[in-house]
Each structure stands twice: as C-alpha cells, then as structure tokens.
Amino acid sequence: MTPAVVATARGPVEVARAGAGPAVILLHGMPGDYRQAGALARDLAGRHEVLLPSRPGYGATPLASGRGIADQADLAVALLDALALPDAAVVGISGGGPAAYAFATRHPRRCRALVLCCAVAPPVLTVPRALRVLDVVPGLWELGARRAARRLAAVHADPTRSHAASLAELGPAERVAASDPQVRDDIRTFQRQRAEVLTSIAGLRNDYRQLRAARAAGATPWPAGVRVPALVLHGADDTVVPVEHGAWYAAAIPGAAYDVVPDAGHAFVITLRRTVSPRIEEFL
C-alpha cells in the first residue's frame, strides 16, 4: 500500500488504497498515519476498496486540510468526491472515532455504515494532567514527544525488550494471541511506527485540542432521521480508552450493535485480527 497525495476541494490528503469493491475508509488514531490500520486494511481488501488516509497533521496531510472533528468528516467526503466514489463505510479507530462518528452524522447519504473500534468518545474523556501541562508550556510538547520517540525506538530495537514491552500493554486474550508469529510481527510493526509518528507534533497537539474542545461542548446527539448501520467494538480491559467510551457510543447511536471484546485491551484490532477482522467484514 503505497500512499499518494490526492488533491481535494478541502486540501491535499495523503491516502493509501488497496483492494476492490465497495469503499471503506479507515481513520487511524492518535498519534498515527495511514500505516496504523494496515493490518485491518489487508484483511478487508479482498472484498473492498480500502482507503487509508493520514488525518490532518499526520504524514503528508497538512493540518490546514481539516483541523476540527467536523472538518475531518467533511474532508472524507471531499476525498470521496476526488476519487469519484459515491459513498463509503467508515471505520474509526481510537482517536479517529470522533471524525468517523461525525462523518456518519453529517453525511449519512455518503456513509454506508459506521464501525467504531476502541474509539474515543469526547463526552466521557478524562484528559491526563500531563497533557494539560504539555499544552500550556511552550516547547515542552516537542521536547516530550522527541524523548518519548527515542525511548520507544530504543526499546523496540531490542527484540527481547520489545516483546516484553508489547505484552505488558495487552489483555489476557491478546497475550495468548501474541504466540502467533504473524501477530507478533504486526505488534512489532505497530510499535515501530508509533515511535516514528510520535514526532508528528502538529497532528497530535491538534487532536488533543479538538478532543478537549469537544468534551467541553458536551454530547453531540445523533441527528433525528439519520439511519446508518453501526457496529461498536471495544476491549473490556482497555486501559487507554476505557470501555465506558464504547458504552457511550452504543447508547448514543440508535440500533447500534455493541460487542465488548473479552480480555482485550486497546490494540485488539491488531492482536485479535483473526476474529475481529471477520466480525467487521461480516457486519459490512
């Protein structure tokens, strides 16, 4: 999946494409870029044309293409227009969840279905104190991100330390799945890429500010008359985005299917892909 920069009516978007069939947009988390959802994209590409954009401020997509959550939803429509695609299902992963939710609510005629995986729900978000400090001290965000990226890169350069660090973040079911060599490779790839994208300061800071603003604004109600099939998946043991976020989306979206993945943490889209990807495929 080689990315290209696509010119849209709302600005350039870096996007990788794979497969053929009904379109599916995968919106990555924070920090991240188009590569973060690569494993799921490969699983869906047999029956779908999968679009993996880098959200604004990440990869080669400039922040000016869509700062706000609603702006990023509108940018997804602009991308469909530029590629001459009538509609798409959308999968929002972690920090990409709010933009996916906004795409479904703002553009129901262009959104064929909505899937939310370990998605952040701004109304129930607790902002860590460390992030609040980073945001108000000039230059501290850049310094902290670079140090964190170097630390992660050093850990994951050593296979033994990398494996131990990866297992520490997983739920019980994920640790069992990590005995599969393919899953181990997927985890190592994800961890290496996460270290690289930590230095995407513009996207990371913007995501934080937009989530904080959305939390302050309160719940965004599901619009009356909007009927978009929805599936909410969340790990029962997620310590990064607690399961209360999934419960909020399940309650907010009329008719949503809600699956709590037992013994799973935040990375189940990767670690449990042998069961989760077929579930998403079945729903789509």
C-alpha positions as CSV (number, residue, x, y, z in Angstrom):
1,M,0.0,0.0,0.0
2,T,1.9,2.9,-1.3
3,P,0.4,6.3,-0.4
4,A,-0.2,9.2,-2.8
5,V,-1.3,12.8,-2.1
6,V,-4.7,13.4,-3.5
7,A,-5.9,17.0,-4.2
8,T,-9.4,17.6,-2.8
9,A,-11.7,20.6,-2.6
10,R,-10.7,20.9,1.0
11,G,-7.0,20.4,0.6
12,P,-4.5,17.7,0.0
13,V,-4.8,14.3,1.6
14,E,-2.2,11.5,1.8
15,V,-4.0,8.2,1.2
16,A,-3.1,4.6,0.5
17,R,-5.5,2.4,-1.4
18,A,-5.9,-1.4,-1.5
19,G,-8.4,-3.9,-2.9
20,A,-11.5,-3.5,-5.0
21,G,-15.2,-3.3,-4.2
22,P,-17.4,-1.1,-2.0
23,A,-15.3,1.6,-0.4
24,V,-14.2,1.6,3.2
25,I,-12.4,4.5,4.9
26,L,-10.2,3.6,7.8
27,L,-9.4,6.6,10.1
28,H,-6.4,6.0,12.4
29,G,-5.8,7.0,15.9
30,M,-3.5,9.5,17.7
31,P,-0.7,9.6,17.0
32,G,-0.8,7.7,13.7
33,D,-0.9,7.8,10.0
34,Y,-2.2,5.7,7.1
35,R,0.0,2.8,8.2
36,Q,-1.6,2.3,11.5
37,A,-4.6,0.4,10.1
38,G,-2.6,-1.6,7.6
39,A,-3.4,-5.0,9.1
40,L,-7.2,-4.4,9.0
41,A,-6.9,-3.0,5.5
42,R,-5.2,-6.1,4.3
43,D,-7.9,-8.2,5.8
44,L,-10.7,-6.2,4.2
45,A,-9.1,-5.6,0.8
46,G,-10.3,-9.0,-0.6
47,R,-13.9,-7.6,-0.9
48,H,-13.5,-3.8,-0.5
49,E,-11.6,-0.9,-1.9
50,V,-9.9,0.3,1.3
51,L,-8.9,3.9,1.7
52,L,-6.3,4.7,4.4
53,P,-5.9,8.5,4.7
54,S,-3.5,10.2,7.0
55,R,-5.6,12.5,9.1
56,P,-4.6,16.2,9.1
57,G,-1.3,17.0,10.8
58,Y,0.0,13.4,10.2
59,G,2.0,12.0,7.4
60,A,1.8,14.2,4.3
61,T,-1.7,15.6,5.0
62,P,-1.3,19.2,6.2
63,L,-3.2,20.4,9.2
64,A,-4.9,23.0,7.1
65,S,-6.9,20.3,5.3
66,G,-9.1,19.8,8.4
67,R,-8.3,20.9,11.9
68,G,-11.7,20.3,13.6
69,I,-13.5,17.0,14.0
70,A,-16.3,18.1,11.7
71,D,-13.7,19.4,9.2
72,Q,-12.1,16.0,9.1
73,A,-15.5,14.4,8.4
74,D,-16.1,16.9,5.5
75,L,-12.6,16.1,4.3
76,A,-13.5,12.4,4.0
77,V,-16.4,13.5,1.7
78,A,-14.0,15.6,-0.3
79,L,-11.8,12.6,-0.7
80,L,-14.7,10.5,-2.0
81,D,-15.5,13.3,-4.5
82,A,-11.9,13.5,-5.7
83,L,-11.8,9.7,-6.2
84,A,-15.3,9.7,-7.9
85,L,-16.7,7.3,-5.2
86,P,-20.4,7.7,-4.3
87,D,-20.2,6.5,-0.7
88,A,-18.2,4.5,1.8
89,A,-18.3,2.7,5.1
90,V,-16.1,4.2,7.7
91,V,-14.1,2.6,10.5
92,G,-12.9,4.9,13.2
93,I,-10.1,3.5,15.4
94,S,-9.3,5.1,18.8
95,G,-8.7,8.8,18.2
96,G,-10.1,8.5,14.7
97,G,-13.5,7.6,16.2
98,P,-14.9,11.1,16.6
99,A,-14.3,12.0,13.0
100,A,-15.9,8.7,11.9
101,Y,-18.9,9.5,14.1
102,A,-19.1,13.0,12.6
103,F,-18.9,11.6,9.1
104,A,-21.9,9.4,9.8
105,T,-24.0,12.1,11.4
106,R,-23.1,14.9,9.0
107,H,-23.1,13.0,5.7
108,P,-25.5,10.0,6.1
109,R,-26.1,9.8,2.4
110,R,-22.4,9.2,1.8
111,C,-21.8,6.9,4.8
112,R,-22.9,3.3,4.1
113,A,-22.0,2.0,7.6
114,L,-20.1,3.0,10.7
115,V,-17.7,0.9,12.7
116,L,-16.0,2.2,15.9
117,C,-13.1,0.3,17.3
118,C,-11.8,1.3,20.8
119,A,-13.0,4.8,19.8
120,V,-12.6,7.9,22.0
121,A,-15.9,9.4,23.0
122,P,-15.2,13.1,23.9
123,P,-18.1,13.4,26.4
124,V,-16.6,10.8,28.7
125,L,-12.9,11.7,28.1
126,T,-10.7,12.3,31.0
127,V,-7.8,14.5,29.9
128,P,-4.5,13.5,31.7
129,R,-2.9,16.2,33.7
130,A,0.4,15.7,31.8
131,L,-1.2,16.6,28.5
132,R,-2.7,19.7,30.0
133,V,0.8,20.8,31.2
134,L,2.3,20.0,27.8
135,D,-0.2,22.2,26.1
136,V,0.5,25.3,28.1
137,V,4.3,25.2,28.4
138,P,5.9,26.4,25.1
139,G,8.2,23.9,23.5
140,L,7.5,21.2,26.1
141,W,5.3,19.2,23.8
142,E,8.0,19.0,21.1
143,L,10.7,18.0,23.7
144,G,8.5,15.4,25.3
145,A,7.5,13.8,22.0
146,R,11.0,13.6,20.8
147,R,12.2,12.0,24.0
148,A,9.3,9.5,24.0
149,A,10.0,8.6,20.4
150,R,13.7,8.0,21.1
151,R,12.8,5.9,24.2
152,L,10.4,3.7,22.2
153,A,12.8,3.3,19.3
154,A,15.5,2.1,21.7
155,V,13.1,-0.4,23.3
156,H,11.8,-1.8,20.1
157,A,15.3,-2.1,18.6
158,D,15.9,-4.9,21.0
159,P,13.6,-7.9,20.2
160,T,13.5,-9.1,23.8
161,R,12.7,-5.8,25.3
162,S,10.3,-5.1,22.5
163,H,8.3,-8.3,23.1
164,A,8.2,-7.7,26.8
165,A,7.0,-4.1,26.4
166,S,4.4,-5.2,23.9
167,L,3.0,-7.9,26.1
168,A,2.7,-5.5,29.1
169,E,0.1,-3.5,27.2
170,L,-2.1,-6.4,26.2
171,G,-5.1,-8.0,27.7
172,P,-5.1,-11.7,28.6
173,A,-6.7,-12.8,25.3
174,E,-4.2,-10.7,23.4
175,R,-1.3,-12.2,25.2
176,V,-2.4,-15.7,24.1
177,A,-2.9,-14.5,20.5
178,A,0.7,-13.0,20.6
179,S,2.1,-16.5,20.4
180,D,1.1,-16.4,16.7
181,P,4.2,-15.2,14.8
182,Q,2.1,-13.1,12.5
183,V,0.5,-11.3,15.4
184,R,4.0,-10.7,16.9
185,D,5.1,-9.2,13.6
186,D,2.0,-7.0,13.5
187,I,2.6,-5.8,17.0
188,R,6.3,-5.0,16.4
189,T,5.4,-3.1,13.2
190,F,2.8,-1.1,15.1
191,Q,5.2,-0.3,17.9
192,R,7.9,0.8,15.5
193,Q,5.5,3.0,13.5
194,R,4.1,4.5,16.8
195,A,7.6,5.6,17.8
196,E,8.0,7.3,14.4
197,V,4.7,9.2,14.4
198,L,5.1,10.5,18.0
199,T,7.1,13.3,16.4
200,S,4.0,14.4,14.4
201,I,3.5,17.3,16.7
202,A,1.0,19.2,14.6
203,G,-1.5,16.3,14.4
204,L,-1.1,15.1,18.0
205,R,-1.5,18.6,19.5
206,N,-4.4,19.4,17.3
207,D,-6.1,16.1,18.1
208,Y,-5.7,16.8,21.8
209,R,-7.1,20.3,21.5
210,Q,-10.1,19.2,19.4
211,L,-11.0,16.4,21.8
212,R,-10.7,18.8,24.7
213,A,-13.0,21.3,22.9
214,A,-15.5,18.6,22.0
215,R,-15.6,17.4,25.7
216,A,-16.2,21.0,26.8
217,A,-19.1,21.3,24.2
218,G,-20.8,18.2,25.6
219,A,-22.5,15.3,23.9
220,T,-23.2,15.5,20.2
221,P,-26.7,14.0,19.7
222,W,-27.4,11.5,16.9
223,P,-29.5,13.6,14.4
224,A,-33.1,12.7,14.1
225,G,-33.9,10.7,11.0
226,V,-30.3,9.5,10.4
227,R,-30.2,5.8,9.9
228,V,-26.7,4.5,9.4
229,P,-25.9,0.8,10.4
230,A,-23.4,0.9,13.2
231,L,-21.1,-1.5,15.0
232,V,-19.3,-0.6,18.2
233,L,-16.3,-2.8,19.3
234,H,-14.4,-2.2,22.5
235,G,-12.0,-4.1,24.6
236,A,-13.2,-5.0,28.1
237,D,-9.8,-4.4,29.6
238,D,-8.8,-1.3,27.6
239,T,-6.8,1.0,29.9
240,V,-6.0,3.6,27.2
241,V,-9.6,4.3,26.2
242,P,-11.8,2.6,28.9
243,V,-14.9,0.6,27.9
244,E,-17.1,3.4,29.1
245,H,-16.3,5.2,25.8
246,G,-17.8,2.2,23.8
247,A,-20.8,2.2,26.0
248,W,-21.4,5.9,25.3
249,Y,-21.4,5.3,21.5
250,A,-23.6,2.3,21.8
251,A,-26.2,4.3,23.8
252,A,-25.9,7.3,21.5
253,I,-26.4,5.6,18.2
254,P,-29.9,4.2,17.6
255,G,-29.8,0.5,16.8
256,A,-26.0,0.1,17.1
257,A,-24.6,-3.4,17.6
258,Y,-22.3,-3.4,20.6
259,D,-19.6,-6.0,21.1
260,V,-17.4,-5.9,24.1
261,V,-14.3,-8.0,23.4
262,P,-13.5,-10.0,26.5
263,D,-10.0,-9.9,28.0
264,A,-8.9,-7.4,25.3
265,G,-7.0,-4.1,25.6
266,H,-6.6,-1.2,23.3
267,A,-4.8,-3.0,20.4
268,F,-7.3,-5.8,19.7
269,V,-7.8,-4.7,16.1
270,I,-4.2,-5.9,15.6
271,T,-3.8,-8.6,18.2
272,L,-7.1,-10.3,17.7
273,R,-7.4,-9.6,14.0
274,R,-8.2,-13.3,13.2
275,T,-11.5,-12.9,14.9
276,V,-12.1,-9.1,14.9
277,S,-11.5,-8.6,11.1
278,P,-14.0,-11.3,10.2
279,R,-16.5,-9.7,12.6
280,I,-16.1,-6.3,10.8
281,E,-16.2,-8.0,7.4
282,E,-19.4,-9.8,8.4
283,F,-21.0,-6.5,9.5
284,L,-20.1,-4.7,6.4
